[in-house]
Amino acid sequence: MKNIKDPGFGYSSRKDVQSIVNKDGSSNIIHQNKKISFQDGYSYLIQISWSKFLSYILLSYVILNVFFGVIFVLIGIDEITTTTGNLFEDFLNGFFFSAQTITTVGYGGISPHGLLANIVSAFEALIGLLGFSFITGLLYGRFSKPKSSILFSENIILREFNEGKALMFRLMNNRTSIMIEPEISVTLSITKKSKDLDFKREFFQLNLENDKIKYLPTTWTIVHEIDSESPLFNLSDEEIKKLDAEWYILMQYHDDSFAQKVYQIHSYKTKDLKMNVKFIPSTSFNKNGYTVLNHRVLSDVESMVN
């Protein structure tokens, strides 16, 4: 198999180079001197985890109410309610009145009386309306964004296959829907020390037993047979294990939920390579004859040594 051109990773490398792609398919590249725009913030909030997203909302809500609670204390708590004579209790009254204003709840127990308090309340109500509209848009964007949900086996394996050797990994849909026309490509990156003692990458597009199928209801084992066209041909198991190599996977398929193609990236390094094992079956049949797909055993293997 011939080398292919740089797919965007760069030929330069080093001995302890980190992976460009994380396990979850996200980029592992540090960007410098990049101009920041509003769209960057929107994209970030769409892509982060739900726990981070909800934490940011709660934190922003608390900070805004603390800020306006302090303002109500500074302009005089008498502008909204009778002072208690205790600074902390007055602040709490300002804080809770701010929460009622920013959410436009308005219980009526506290209300602005003076001009300054009315101006601040009107401004805060505007911020609340805009803020909750923005959050609603983000929630819709997070739910409506086309996103794949593919589970990859934790390891890539090297085992006997067709009187030779083959590399394999397994994948499945983490949803209950059927993947339509799934298609996959695997690029192998090998880092080698050049004559001038620099580390350089070489890239190979691996031939696969099947790189596309019509539909996928259960699991799909991806197989690269190590034949005369493979860049790993004539290498022993130990030589393959010692390679500074990484497999970059691009998976795409049509998702009925979003009515369009979705994509997912994954990667394996040689530390994820297991020798002379095979995947155990992840499907079985129940007493009524239905196929049962066990998600927990996707990565489970057993030894091939008798």
Summary of the structure (lengths in Angstrom):
residues: 306
radius of gyration: 28.5
end to end distance: 33.3
largest distance: 88.5
contacts: 785
relative contact order: 0.14
helix: 32%
strand: 30%
